[in-house]
Amino acid sequence: MMNMLTIEVAYATPEKQLILTVQVPEGTTVQQCIEQSGIVEHFAEIDLSQQKVGIWNKAAKLDATPRDGDRIEIYRPLIADPKAVRKRRAERAKEEGRADKVTGGRPDTQRRQRSKE
């Protein structure tokens, strides 16, 4: 008799999220769990050859074997590079006077006011 595992497969877009539970035999790979869950029928944009996957928020390979109770997550590609977003935010703060134009830190006026308090 083969041991059966209960696995969740999760995917989310800004508009919709779905977590499907699937029963699979022990030794089933991440990719097989995803395919057996039928989640691709709900989200046609899922492309496992391009998208990264993980188990409980830790990167995993498609040929990894999950354990009972694991959640397999399919990740969407990033829309914006986090470093570029931080850089734009810092530039905006400098332009608005919320950051020193040279160092990027607090302007001297804010530091002086705090030290007087």
N, CA, C and O atoms as a DFTB+ gen file, in Angstrom:
468 C
 N C O
     1  1       0.836      -1.189       0.000
     2  2       0.000       0.000       0.000
     3  2       0.878       1.249       0.000
     4  3       1.801       1.366       0.806
     5  1       0.591       2.163      -0.890
     6  2       1.388       3.374      -1.029
     7  2       0.857       4.462      -0.101
     8  3      -0.353       4.654       0.024
     9  1       1.794       5.178       0.554
    10  2       1.399       6.303       1.400
    11  2       0.936       7.456       0.535
    12  3       1.577       7.801      -0.457
    13  1      -0.186       8.051       0.919
    14  2      -0.710       9.222       0.205
    15  2      -0.388      10.483       0.996
    16  3      -0.452      10.491       2.225
    17  1      -0.044      11.540       0.282
    18  2       0.270      12.824       0.885
    19  2      -0.811      13.836       0.523
    20  3      -1.395      13.773      -0.559
    21  1      -1.070      14.762       1.428
    22  2      -1.973      15.871       1.152
    23  2      -1.112      17.099       0.901
    24  3      -0.374      17.539       1.783
    25  1      -1.207      17.645      -0.292
    26  2      -0.389      18.784      -0.725
    27  2      -1.318      19.905      -1.169
    28  3      -2.372      19.654      -1.753
    29  1      -0.920      21.149      -0.887
    30  2      -1.645      22.308      -1.408
    31  2      -0.834      22.916      -2.539
    32  3       0.395      22.945      -2.480
    33  1      -1.517      23.400      -3.568
    34  2      -0.881      24.111      -4.668
    35  2      -1.519      25.492      -4.713
    36  3      -2.741      25.622      -4.780
    37  1      -0.668      26.533      -4.675
    38  2      -1.179      27.904      -4.575
    39  2      -0.639      28.774      -5.700
    40  3       0.510      28.646      -6.123
    41  1      -1.513      29.668      -6.171
    42  2      -1.129      30.670      -7.169
    43  2      -2.032      31.871      -6.965
    44  3      -3.200      31.726      -6.606
    45  1      -1.484      33.064      -7.195
    46  2      -2.290      34.271      -6.993
    47  2      -1.932      35.328      -8.020
    48  3      -0.778      35.470      -8.424
    49  1      -2.946      36.059      -8.427
    50  2      -2.762      37.262      -9.238
    51  2      -3.310      38.406      -8.381
    52  3      -3.902      38.146      -7.333
    53  1      -3.134      39.653      -8.792
    54  2      -3.714      40.742      -7.997
    55  2      -5.237      40.623      -7.864
    56  3      -5.811      41.123      -6.897
    57  1      -5.885      39.974      -8.816
    58  2      -7.348      39.885      -8.814
    59  2      -7.872      38.623      -8.137
    60  3      -8.984      38.626      -7.611
    61  1      -7.091      37.546      -8.141
    62  2      -7.633      36.252      -7.715
    63  2      -6.533      35.384      -7.118
    64  3      -5.404      35.380      -7.610
    65  1      -6.859      34.658      -6.070
    66  2      -5.917      33.674      -5.544
    67  2      -6.629      32.345      -5.404
    68  3      -7.839      32.286      -5.183
    69  1      -5.858      31.280      -5.537
    70  2      -6.455      29.954      -5.471
    71  2      -5.485      29.002      -4.786
    72  3      -4.301      28.957      -5.121
    73  1      -5.997      28.246      -3.830
    74  2      -5.220      27.199      -3.165
    75  2      -6.010      25.913      -3.337
    76  3      -7.132      25.782      -2.848
    77  1      -5.406      24.973      -4.038
    78  2      -6.063      23.692      -4.290
    79  2      -5.378      22.595      -3.485
    80  3      -4.152      22.570      -3.383
    81  1      -6.159      21.698      -2.921
    82  2      -5.619      20.564      -2.176
    83  2      -5.678      19.335      -3.065
    84  3      -6.681      19.067      -3.725
    85  1      -4.575      18.596      -3.065
    86  2      -4.505      17.408      -3.905
    87  2      -3.889      16.259      -3.096
    88  3      -2.973      16.464      -2.299
    89  1      -4.407      15.062      -3.317
    90  2      -3.856      13.845      -2.701
    91  2      -2.950      13.184      -3.739
    92  3      -3.380      12.899      -4.856
    93  1      -1.702      12.944      -3.361
    94  2      -0.746      12.345      -4.302
    95  2       0.035      11.232      -3.598
    96  3       0.194      11.253      -2.377
    97  1       0.513      10.275      -4.367
    98  2       1.330       9.225      -3.758
    99  2       2.682       9.789      -3.309
   100  3       3.201      10.725      -3.916
   101  1       3.239       9.222      -2.256
   102  2       4.565       9.615      -1.792
   103  2       5.563       9.468      -2.944
   104  3       5.505       8.490      -3.689
   105  1       6.468      10.424      -3.092
   106  2       7.454      10.384      -4.173
   107  2       7.048      11.190      -5.391
   108  3       7.826      11.300      -6.338
   109  1       5.844      11.759      -5.393
   110  2       5.378      12.600      -6.495
   111  2       6.185      13.894      -6.507
   112  3       6.440      14.467      -5.448
   113  1       6.591      14.366      -7.687
   114  2       7.396      15.590      -7.781
   115  2       6.516      16.831      -7.692
   116  3       5.293      16.758      -7.814
   117  1       7.168      17.971      -7.475
   118  2       6.464      19.254      -7.431
   119  2       5.694      19.468      -8.728
   120  3       4.524      19.849      -8.702
   121  1       6.347      19.224      -9.861
   122  2       5.686      19.426     -11.149
   123  2       4.458      18.524     -11.284
   124  3       3.411      18.973     -11.751
   125  1       4.574      17.277     -10.886
   126  2       3.435      16.359     -10.975
   127  2       2.290      16.811     -10.068
   128  3       1.122      16.695     -10.440
   129  1       2.621      17.329      -8.877
   130  2       1.582      17.836      -7.964
   131  2       0.835      19.002      -8.610
   132  3      -0.392      19.078      -8.547
   133  1       1.597      19.913      -9.236
   134  2       0.985      21.074      -9.892
   135  2       0.057      20.609     -11.008
   136  3      -1.076      21.077     -11.126
   137  1       0.553      19.677     -11.829
   138  2      -0.250      19.174     -12.949
   139  2      -1.507      18.469     -12.443
   140  3      -2.589      18.662     -12.997
   141  1      -1.373      17.652     -11.396
   142  2      -2.518      16.906     -10.884
   143  2      -3.546      17.804     -10.193
   144  3      -4.726      17.461     -10.114
   145  1      -3.089      18.956      -9.692
   146  2      -4.018      19.860      -9.004
   147  2      -5.008      20.505      -9.973
   148  3      -6.114      20.871      -9.576
   149  1      -4.618      20.647     -11.243
   150  2      -5.475      21.286     -12.233
   151  2      -5.475      22.807     -12.156
   152  3      -6.344      23.455     -12.740
   153  1      -4.511      23.384     -11.443
   154  2      -4.485      24.836     -11.261
   155  2      -4.265      25.575     -12.582
   156  3      -4.708      26.712     -12.738
   157  1      -3.590      24.939     -13.521
   158  2      -3.335      25.565     -14.826
   159  2      -4.643      25.807     -15.582
   160  3      -4.721      26.711     -16.413
   161  1      -5.661      25.009     -15.298
   162  2      -6.965      25.216     -15.938
   163  2      -7.625      26.511     -15.458
   164  3      -8.461      27.083     -16.157
   165  1      -7.242      26.973     -14.255
   166  2      -7.788      28.214     -13.701
   167  2      -6.961      29.437     -14.104
   168  3      -7.480      30.551     -14.166
   169  1      -5.671      29.219     -14.378
   170  2      -4.751      30.304     -14.721
   171  2      -3.947      29.883     -15.951
   172  3      -2.897      29.252     -15.829
   173  1      -4.441      30.231     -17.115
   174  2      -3.795      29.803     -18.361
   175  2      -2.391      30.395     -18.520
   176  3      -1.578      29.861     -19.275
   177  1      -2.101      31.499     -17.810
   178  2      -0.792      32.153     -17.961
   179  2       0.347      31.420     -17.258
   180  3       1.509      31.777     -17.447
   181  1       0.041      30.404     -16.452
   182  2       1.102      29.666     -15.758
   183  2       1.947      28.925     -16.781
   184  3       1.432      28.165     -17.602
   185  1       3.264      29.160     -16.717
   186  2       4.227      28.502     -17.602
   187  2       5.375      28.005     -16.726
   188  3       6.274      28.772     -16.379
   189  1       5.344      26.735     -16.375
   190  2       6.341      26.191     -15.457
   191  2       7.755      26.208     -16.024
   192  3       8.721      26.087     -15.270
   193  1       7.894      26.357     -17.337
   194  2       9.244      26.447     -17.909
   195  2       9.846      27.825     -17.655
   196  3      11.060      28.000     -17.765
   197  1       9.005      28.808     -17.314
   198  2       9.471      30.172     -17.079
   199  2       9.353      30.604     -15.612
   200  3      10.213      31.326     -15.108
   201  1       8.310      30.171     -14.942
   202  2       8.037      30.655     -13.592
   203  2       8.735      29.813     -12.535
   204  3       8.915      28.606     -12.693
   205  1       9.121      30.478     -11.458
   206  2       9.759      29.794     -10.340
   207  2       8.678      29.231      -9.421
   208  3       7.555      29.733      -9.373
   209  1       9.042      28.185      -8.701
   210  2       8.135      27.576      -7.740
   211  2       8.849      27.445      -6.400
   212  3      10.074      27.536      -6.321
   213  1       8.066      27.230      -5.356
   214  2       8.654      27.054      -4.040
   215  2       7.747      26.216      -3.166
   216  3       6.587      25.965      -3.491
   217  1       8.310      25.787      -2.043
   218  2       7.544      25.079      -1.029
   219  2       7.649      25.917       0.238
   220  3       8.742      26.134       0.762
   221  1       6.507      26.383       0.721
   222  2       6.460      27.242       1.910
   223  2       7.438      28.406       1.786
   224  3       8.237      28.646       2.691
   225  1       7.376      29.123       0.675
   226  2       8.151      30.342       0.448
   227  2       9.654      30.111       0.322
   228  3      10.429      31.058       0.461
   229  1      10.081      28.892       0.065
   230  2      11.491      28.598      -0.201
   231  2      11.567      28.018      -1.608
   232  3      10.812      27.111      -1.958
   233  1      12.478      28.547      -2.403
   234  2      12.608      28.098      -3.790
   235  2      12.784      26.583      -3.854
   236  3      13.475      25.986      -3.028
   237  1      12.152      25.983      -4.841
   238  2      12.242      24.535      -5.029
   239  2      12.326      24.243      -6.522
   240  3      11.898      25.042      -7.355
   241  1      12.876      23.099      -6.835
   242  2      12.938      22.665      -8.236
   243  2      11.707      21.826      -8.548
   244  3      11.075      21.252      -7.661
   245  1      11.389      21.773      -9.829
   246  2      10.204      21.013     -10.248
   247  2      10.327      19.523      -9.953
   248  3       9.316      18.833      -9.825
   249  1      11.570      19.014      -9.843
   250  2      11.739      17.585      -9.579
   251  2      11.893      17.270      -8.081
   252  3      12.155      16.126      -7.708
   253  1      11.729      18.298      -7.223
   254  2      11.768      18.061      -5.775
   255  2      10.537      17.274      -5.357
   256  3       9.512      17.305      -6.038
   257  1      10.641      16.567      -4.235
   258  2       9.489      15.807      -3.742
   259  2       9.001      16.435      -2.440
   260  3       9.720      16.444      -1.441
   261  1       7.781      16.958      -2.456
   262  2       7.231      17.582      -1.250
   263  2       6.861      16.536      -0.201
   264  3       6.728      15.347      -0.491
   265  1       6.698      17.027       1.036
   266  2       6.276      16.170       2.151
   267  2       4.795      16.417       2.449
   268  3       4.205      17.393       1.984
   269  1       4.230      15.536       3.211
   270  2       2.823      15.653       3.580
   271  2       2.572      17.001       4.250
   272  3       3.304      17.398       5.157
   273  1       1.531      17.702       3.796
   274  2       1.162      18.991       4.373
   275  2       1.857      20.184       3.756
   276  3       1.570      21.319       4.138
   277  1       2.771      19.967       2.805
   278  2       3.485      21.081       2.170
   279  2       2.561      21.897       1.278
   280  3       1.563      21.397       0.758
   281  1       2.921      23.169       1.114
   282  2       2.224      24.046       0.169
   283  2       3.207      24.389      -0.937
   284  3       4.268      24.960      -0.687
   285  1       2.844      24.038      -2.154
   286  2       3.635      24.389      -3.333
   287  2       3.105      25.708      -3.861
   288  3       1.903      25.864      -4.074
   289  1       4.013      26.664      -4.072
   290  2       3.616      27.990      -4.542
   291  2       4.231      28.238      -5.908
   292  3       5.407      27.952      -6.134
   293  1       3.436      28.766      -6.803
   294  2       3.907      29.142      -8.136
   295  2       4.028      30.657      -8.117
   296  3       3.060      31.359      -7.823
   297  1       5.229      31.165      -8.433
   298  2       5.481      32.600      -8.331
   299  2       5.335      33.298      -9.675
   300  3       5.765      32.793     -10.711
   301  1       4.712      34.481      -9.629
   302  2       4.605      35.309     -10.827
   303  2       5.907      36.075     -11.008
   304  3       6.607      36.344     -10.031
   305  1       6.241      36.430     -12.248
   306  2       7.443      37.247     -12.446
   307  2       7.228      38.632     -11.832
   308  3       6.103      39.130     -11.785
   309  1       8.318      39.249     -11.361
   310  2       8.219      40.593     -10.799
   311  2       7.864      41.579     -11.892
   312  3       8.389      41.505     -13.003
   313  1       6.970      42.503     -11.573
   314  2       6.579      43.525     -12.532
   315  2       7.654      44.603     -12.606
   316  3       7.962      45.113     -13.683
   317  1       8.222      44.944     -11.447
   318  2       9.245      45.988     -11.383
   319  2      10.431      45.479     -10.579
   320  3      10.264      44.714      -9.629
   321  1      11.621      45.902     -10.960
   322  2      12.833      45.544     -10.240
   323  2      12.840      46.280      -8.897
   324  3      12.774      47.509      -8.880
   325  1      12.919      45.557      -7.765
   326  2      12.869      46.218      -6.457
   327  2      13.956      47.284      -6.270
   328  3      13.712      48.308      -5.633
   329  1      15.143      47.052      -6.818
   330  2      16.223      48.047      -6.683
   331  2      15.875      49.331      -7.427
   332  3      16.133      50.429      -6.933
   333  1      15.299      49.193      -8.594
   334  2      14.917      50.372      -9.375
   335  2      13.816      51.154      -8.666
   336  3      13.818      52.385      -8.687
   337  1      12.883      50.452      -8.043
   338  2      11.802      51.116      -7.319
   339  2      12.364      51.904      -6.143
   340  3      11.971      53.050      -5.923
   341  1      13.293      51.297      -5.375
   342  2      13.915      52.002      -4.244
   343  2      14.673      53.231      -4.712
   344  3      14.617      54.282      -4.074
   345  1      15.386      53.098      -5.834
   346  2      16.156      54.226      -6.359
   347  2      15.224      55.372      -6.748
   348  3      15.509      56.528      -6.436
   349  1      14.114      55.069      -7.427
   350  2      13.147      56.115      -7.801
   351  2      12.567      56.791      -6.568
   352  3      12.389      58.009      -6.550
   353  1      12.268      55.997      -5.527
   354  2      11.713      56.552      -4.295
   355  2      12.721      57.498      -3.626
   356  3      12.337      58.552      -3.121
   357  1      13.994      57.127      -3.621
   358  2      15.039      57.967      -3.020
   359  2      15.204      59.262      -3.813
   360  3      15.356      60.335      -3.231
   361  1      15.174      59.159      -5.140
   362  2      15.299      60.365      -5.977
   363  2      14.129      61.315      -5.713
   364  3      14.318      62.529      -5.626
   365  1      12.938      60.768      -5.588
   366  2      11.758      61.587      -5.322
   367  2      11.892      62.289      -3.959
   368  3      11.534      63.460      -3.831
   369  1      12.399      61.587      -2.957
   370  2      12.579      62.182      -1.625
   371  2      13.573      63.334      -1.687
   372  3      13.387      64.348      -1.013
   373  1      14.623      63.192      -2.486
   374  2      15.597      64.283      -2.635
   375  2      14.947      65.487      -3.299
   376  3      15.143      66.624      -2.868
   377  1      14.171      65.234      -4.353
   378  2      13.507      66.328      -5.070
   379  2      12.512      67.054      -4.175
   380  3      12.354      68.270      -4.285
   381  1      11.844      66.328      -3.295
   382  2      10.836      66.922      -2.422
   383  2      11.431      67.513      -1.151
   384  3      10.703      68.056      -0.320
   385  1      12.760      67.412      -0.992
   386  2      13.413      67.981       0.175
   387  2      13.326      67.123       1.424
   388  3      13.674      67.579       2.513
   389  1      12.866      65.887       1.282
   390  2      12.785      64.994       2.437
   391  2      14.092      64.262       2.671
   392  3      14.237      63.561       3.673
   393  1      15.061      64.415       1.747
   394  2      16.360      63.760       1.893
   395  2      17.444      64.709       1.411
   396  3      17.221      65.510       0.504
   397  1      18.626      64.612       2.027
   398  2      19.766      65.434       1.636
   399  2      20.173      65.088       0.205
   400  3      20.258      63.913      -0.151
   401  1      20.424      66.109      -0.614
   402  2      20.726      65.883      -2.035
   403  2      22.061      65.174      -2.236
   404  3      22.245      64.513      -3.257
   405  1      23.000      65.289      -1.295
   406  2      24.318      64.665      -1.447
   407  2      24.351      63.281      -0.806
   408  3      24.723      62.300      -1.450
   409  1      23.962      63.208       0.460
   410  2      24.100      61.950       1.195
   411  2      22.888      61.035       1.086
   412  3      22.997      59.825       1.283
   413  1      21.726      61.619       0.771
   414  2      20.507      60.815       0.720
   415  2      19.864      60.648       2.081
   416  3      18.757      60.119       2.183
   417  1      20.560      61.103       3.153
   418  2      20.007      61.006       4.504
   419  2      19.058      62.154       4.780
   420  3      18.673      62.890       3.872
   421  1      18.680      62.300       6.057
   422  2      17.786      63.398       6.427
   423  2      18.484      64.727       6.202
   424  3      19.685      64.843       6.445
   425  1      17.748      65.736       5.742
   426  2      18.349      67.061       5.594
   427  2      18.785      67.594       6.959
   428  3      18.205      67.235       7.984
   429  1      19.815      68.456       6.968
   430  2      20.348      69.001       8.214
   431  2      19.291      69.667       9.073
   432  3      19.351      69.581      10.300
   433  1      18.322      70.330       8.453
   434  2      17.310      71.047       9.231
   435  2      16.528      70.081      10.111
   436  3      16.224      70.407      11.259
   437  1      16.200      68.919       9.606
   438  2      15.463      67.945      10.413
   439  2      16.340      67.418      11.548
   440  3      15.852      67.221      12.661
   441  1      17.632      67.186      11.280
   442  2      18.538      66.681      12.314
   443  2      18.701      67.703      13.433
   444  3      18.667      67.353      14.612
   445  1      18.879      68.968      13.057
   446  2      19.060      70.027      14.062
   447  2      17.828      70.158      14.941
   448  3      17.936      70.326      16.155
   449  1      16.645      70.080      14.315
   450  2      15.407      70.211      15.085
   451  2      15.296      69.075      16.103
   452  3      14.887      69.311      17.240
   453  1      15.643      67.886      15.728
   454  2      15.544      66.744      16.617
   455  2      16.547      66.840      17.764
   456  3      16.235      66.459      18.892
   457  1      17.755      67.347      17.484
   458  2      18.769      67.420      18.537
   459  2      18.420      68.495      19.573
   460  3      18.881      68.421      20.712
   461  1      17.619      69.485      19.195
   462  2      17.215      70.530      20.128
   463  2      16.113      70.071      21.063
   464  3      15.930      70.629      22.144
   465  1      15.373      69.040      20.637
   466  2      14.208      68.594      21.421
   467  2      14.604      67.876      22.688
   468  3      13.738      67.443      23.448
